[in-house]
Amino acid sequence: MNIYQNCPTYETGHFILRLVKIEDAEDLLECYSDKAAVARMNADSCTNDFYYTTANEMQACICFWLDEYARGAFVRFSIVDRLNGKVVGTVEMFNSHFPIVGNAGVLRIDIASAYETAGNISELTALAAGNFPYDFETNVILVKAGHTPERAEVFAFYGFTPTDEFRPGLGYYIYKHKGIAYCGLACCVCSENKTCVGCQSGGCDIHGWCKNYNCCRDKEINGCWECADFPCGGTMLDKLRIRAFARFAREYGEDELVRCLMRNKADGIVYHYDGQLVGDYDQCKTEDEIIIKTAIK
């Protein structure tokens, strides 16, 4: 999918995200005329500071965003409150090549002060981490958070860490998409080793004896779920949760598995309890129970 030819619509528990429209100007003006909201925005490398006081200014900004979308520069999504249909802010994302960090996407979240809560920022961050690496074709997301410490705590919960590799001194955080291990372990929500880059990027130190890793590499497949012999015995697939996740990826796709796991993380479903290698999914007794728990909305 080319996101600049067919812009997706996303949903969270409280919001719908879709391409911004000129008709959103009246609602968005409430956000962009709010000095407290504007102070939380990221205007780095932008043409202005996003503080607008008239409908004409807001409309002109939206026209600029849509022109930039048409030329494939970035996407501005409107954040729509599912309860009342009101547009309460925007999310911007684009993918480019930068010195040092390489291919990366930059995320901006602009939202009205009344909606600036940890829960709402968590929903939007989970959506970004679960969808944007696939839809914008990047394994790295950057977000400015040094000037918003409350947001920084939320970003850290999803695996963002401070970085000076990108625009040093400006308070950027970096997220490196870990995806799913070859066997089905969910590297994307694993909290056991925050410095690990994920199985498929060579982050685990047990590759010498890991049958799943070596077999998938030899067969040049993305995971056990793509193998004609799935599920084989004597491997990590002997573990119920891992086998269920691999089966989920086989039936619905690895990208859908990641999206569900990140959404569930935002909803409070815990992959690993503190200091343990088990969590909420391990309370299930069957593969079907785990799959249902993973997919439930």
N, C-alpha and C positions, 0 to 999 in steps of 0.2 A: 504494500500500500504506500502510495506517495501522499503524505499528509498535506501537501500543498495543492493536491488535485482533489482529494476527498477527505475533508477534515472530519475526524470522528467526533462523536458526542460521548462524554463520560458521565458517570453517575456515582455519587457517594451517598451515604445515608441521608445527608441534608441538602446536597447540592447537585445541580446539573451543570456541566461545563460544555459549552458549545462555542463555535466561532462568533466573535463579537459582531453586532449589527449596529447600523446607524440609529436604529430605533431604540437602542439601549442608552442613548445619550442622557435622557432626563434622569433615569435611575443612577447612572454612573456619575453624574455631576455631584450627587450627594457624597459619594466616596472621594472624588478628586477635588472637591472644595473643602474637604475636611483636613485641616492642617495637621492634626494628630495622625491621621491615616497617611498623609503624604510624607510625614517625617519617617514613617516605617518603610517607605518605598525605596527601590533601588533605581536611581537615575544615572548611574555610571554609563558613560559613553552615549547618553541620550541627548536629544535636541533641547530639552527643557527639564524642569523639575516636577512636572505633572500636577502642578497646582493650578486649577482652573476655577473660574468664578462665573462663567457665562455658558449658556447652551451652545453658542457658536464655537467657543473654544473647545468644548467637549466633542462636538460633532467633527470639527477639523482634526482633532486627535484620532478619532475613530476612523475617519477617512484615511489618514496616514497609516494607521495600523493595517487597514484592509489593503492599501496599496502595497505595503511591505509583505503582506501575506501573498498577494498575487505574484510578486516577483521572487517568492521563496526565501525571504529573509528571516521571518519569524512568524509564530502564531500567537495571536491574542485571543484567549478564551474568555467569554463572559462567565462569571460565577452566578448562577441563578438559584435563588432560594426555592427549594422544591415545595415548601409549604405555601408560599404566597406568590410565587412567580416573579418576585422582584430581583433585579440584577444588582448585586451588592459589591461587585468588584471584578477584577480580571486576573487571569494567570497568563504569563508569557513564557514561551519556551522556544529556543532555537538551538541549532547544532552547528558548530563551526570548528575550525582547527586553530589551536592556540599554542604559542611557544610553551615548552616544558610539559604541560598537561596533555597536549595533543588534541585528538578529536573529543569534544566535550559539548554538552548542552548547558545553557545558562537559564536558570529558573527564576522568574519573578512572580511574587504573590502580592497583589494589591487588593485590600479588602477594607470595607467601611469599619469604623471603630466599634460599632455595635456588634460586629461579627468577629472581632479580634479576640478569640478565645483559644486556649490551648487545644480544645477538642476540635474546633474548626480547622485550625492550622494543621493538626494531626491528620484529619481526613484528607486535606488537599495534598499534604506531603506523601501520604501513603499512596494516593492516586498517582502522583508524579513518579514515585520510585517504582511503582508496579507497572506503569504503562509507558512512560516516556522513553526508557531505554530501548524498548522495542519499536515504538512508533516514530521516534526520532533517530533511530539507529545509532545509539551511542551508549557506551558502558560507563560514562562519567557524567555526573550532573554537578554543577556549581551553583551555589546560592549565597547571596550576601546576607550575613546574619550577625555580624559583630556589633551592629548598632541596634539590634533587637534581641536582647538576652533571653527574653521569654521564648521567642521563636527558636533561638539557638538550642535551647533545651529540648524542644520538640524534634528539631533536625537531628540532634545527637541520638535521640531514641531510635531513629531510623537508620543510623549508621553514618551520618554525615560527620566529618571531622574538620577542625580548623586547618587551613592551608595558607601558606605564603607562596605557593607555586604559581598562583594566579592573582594578579594585581596585588602584590605584597602590601600589607599594612591596611588594607581596606576591609578586612573582616569577612573574607569569603570562607565558606565551608565546602567540602568536596564529598561526593558520594560515588563510590565505585560499585557498580552493579555486579553482584556475585552469582545471581541466578540459582540454578539447581545443580547439585553434584551429579556426576555420571550415574550414580546408583539411585538417586532420588532424595538424598539428604537435601534439606532446604538451606543452602548457604545464605540465601538472601535474608533470612530472619534468624540465623544462628547468632547467639550472643556469647558463645564460648570463647572465641578468639577474635577480638575486634581488629587485630592487625592482619588477619588472614584475608587473602584476596579472592578466596573461593577455589573450589576443587578444579574447575575447568580452566582456571588461570594458573594452576600449579601451586595453590596455597597450602595443600595438605602435605604433611611430612611422612605419610605412610604409603606413598605410591609404589615403593619397591615391592610390596606384597599385596596391594589392593587389586583383586581380580577385576572388579568392576571398572576401575580406572584404566588399567592396562588393556582389558578386552575391548572397551569402547574406543580407545585410541587406536588399537590395531585394526579395528573394523571401520574406523573413521566415521563413527556415528555420534550423535549429540548426547546420547544417553541410553541406558538399558531399555528404556521404553520403545526404542526404535529397532530393537533386535528381534529377529524371528524366533529366537530361543527364549524370549521373556515369558515367565520369570525363571531364571536358573537357580539351582540350589548351591549351597556352600559358599555364598557370597553375602554382601550386605543386604541383599533382597530377602534373606531369611528373617529380617526384622520387620514386624508388621507395619509400622508407620512408614518405613522407607519403601517397602513394596507397594503400599497403598498410594503414596505420592507418585511413584514411578508409573503405576497404573493410571492415575489421574492424568499425568502428562501424556500417556499413550492414548487415552480416550479424548482428551480435550485440548492438549497442547501444553508445552512447557510454559509458554508465555501466560496462558490462562491460569496455570498453577501459581505462578509468581503473583499475578494480580490478586488472586483470591487470598493468598497468604498475607500479602501486605494489607489488604482490606481487613482481614481478620485481626491482624496485629493492631490496627487502629481501633477495632471494636473490642480489644482487650483479651483476645485469645492468645495464650502464651505458648510459644514453641518450646522454650527451655525455661524451667524454673531456675531461680538464682542458684548457681553452683551445681546444677544438675544437667544431665543430658536427656531428661524427659520433661514433658510438659502436658498441656491440655489434650493434645491429640493422642497421647499415649494412654489416656483414660478410656479410649474406645476399645471395644473387644473384637471388632472385625474390620476388614478392609472397607466394606461398604459404609460402616459407621464413620470411618475417618474421611472417606470421600464426601459423604453427606455433610459432615462438619466443616470440611474445607470449602465446599461450594455454596453453603447456605448463605442467604442474604438477609 
